[in-house]
Amino acid sequence: MWRLMAAGRKKAAGQAVAPLPDYMLGEQIGHLLRKAYQRHTAIFQQTMGEDGLTAVQFAVMVTIHEAGTVALTRISQLTAIDLATLRGIVARLGERDLVVVEHNASDRRQRLASLTKQGEELVKRDLPLAARITELTLVPLDACERIAAIQVLKKLAGE
């Protein structure tokens, strides 16, 4: 563990050195969230590996599945993926014939995404696996901790 403390700091000529607060990387929220997400991603890849989808690609497909034909801007809002990144994700899904994107007939600036038949079948087949991935991610927690973890993460996410 990294621990930064004032003891190792040198004093600049004629200036007092303010003490640094204890900082332990292993106790920082960003670090812990990243490690938890890495674990979750590994579980996702092991469980859903045959489709070759990433967790983010699957999230986009589930969002489209739930919303039907939906604007890319709305998918961006629902998934918290910036629009530029989302366009690339949707393009790759389109190359795999899982998603189709068309211009909105009433507003040509707006692009609408929908699942192809193959994409819809994939999502329906893999939704139980996705639920299993959540269960596997939460294995180290008891029932109360699972509820608390979900609530805390929702609060941190601003939901």
N, C-alpha and C positions, 0 to 999 in steps of 0.2 A: 504494500500500500504506500501511496505517496503521502508524505506529510510535510507540508511547508510550514516552517516556523520562523520567527524573527531571529532566532539564535544564529542562523547561518548568513544573515544579511550584513553587509558592510555599511558603515555610516559614511555618508558623503561629507566632505569637508565642511565643518561648521553647521551641519544639519542633524537634527534628532531623527532617529529612525522609529517610526510608529510600529508597534508590534502587529504582526500579522495574526489574524485569527487562525485557529487550527483548521486545516483543510485536509480531509482524508477523502481521496478520490472514491474509494469504495463505499462511501456514505453519501455521495452526491446523486441527486435525483436523475439528472441527465445520464450519468454513467449507468445507473441501475436500470433505467428504462431501456437504454441501448442494449445492455446485456440480456434483459428479458426479451426484447424484440428479436435479438439474434437467436435465442433459444427457440422462440416461437417460429421463426422463419425456418430453422433447421427441422423442426417437427413438421411444418407445412410441407417442405420439400420431400421429406421421407414418406409422408403419408399420401401426398397427392402427386408424387413424382412422375407417374406415367404420362400425364397430360402435358407436362412441360410448362405449365402455367406458373407464374410467380404469384405470391399472395396479393400483390397490388393488381395484377391482371384479373385475378379471380374476383377481387372486390369490385372492380369496374363492371365485370360481367354480372355479378349479383345485383349491383345497383341498376343496371339496365333491365335485368330480369324483373326486378320489383317495380320499376317505373314504367316499363313498356318502352315505347319510342320516346326518347328523351333528349333534350338539348345537351350538347357537350358542356355548356356553361353550368347546367344544373348538375350534371355528373360531377363536375369539378367541385361544386359546393358540397354535394352529399358525401364525397369521398375525401375531401380535403387534399386533393391533388391539384397542383397548379395547372392551368389550361395548356401551357406549352408542353408539359410532361404528359398530360392526358392525351393530347393529340398523337404523340408518339406511341403511347400504349394502345390506343384505339387503332392506329395504323397497323401495328404488329398483329393485333387480334383480327383485323380485316384481312391481312395476308394469309391468315390461317382459316379464313372463311367462318369465323365465329361471330363477327360483328359486321354490320353494314352501316355506312354513314351516307346520308343524303342531305341535300339542302332543303330547308323548310320552304314549302310552296308559297306560303304567305309572307315570308321574310327570308330572302335569299342569303342574307348575311348569317343566318342561324343554321347550324349544322345539327342534324338529328341522328342519333344512334339507335340501333335496334339489334337484337340478337338474330342471327340466322337460325334456321332449324337445327343445324348442327350445334350452334352455340347454346340454344335453349336446352337441347338434350344433354349437353355436357353439364350445364349448371344444375339441372334437375338431378342428374346422376350423382354429382359431387357435393351437393348440399349436405347430405348426411356425413360425408367425410369431413367437411368443413366444421360441422358441429363436433365431430370426434377430435379434430385438431384443437379446438378450444378446450375440450375436456383434458386432453393430454398436456396442454400448456399449463392448465390449472392443477395438475396432479399434486404438486407439493403443498397445496393449500387444503385446509379442511373446509367444510361447507360454509361456515360463517366467514372465513377469510376470503373465500371466493366471492361472496356477495359484497363484502367490504372492498375488495380489490376492484371489482367492476365499478362500484359506486365512486371510489376515489379517482379512478382513471377517467370516468365520465366528467367528474367535477374538474379535474385538471385540464381536460379537453374542452371545457367550456360548455358542456351539454347539460 
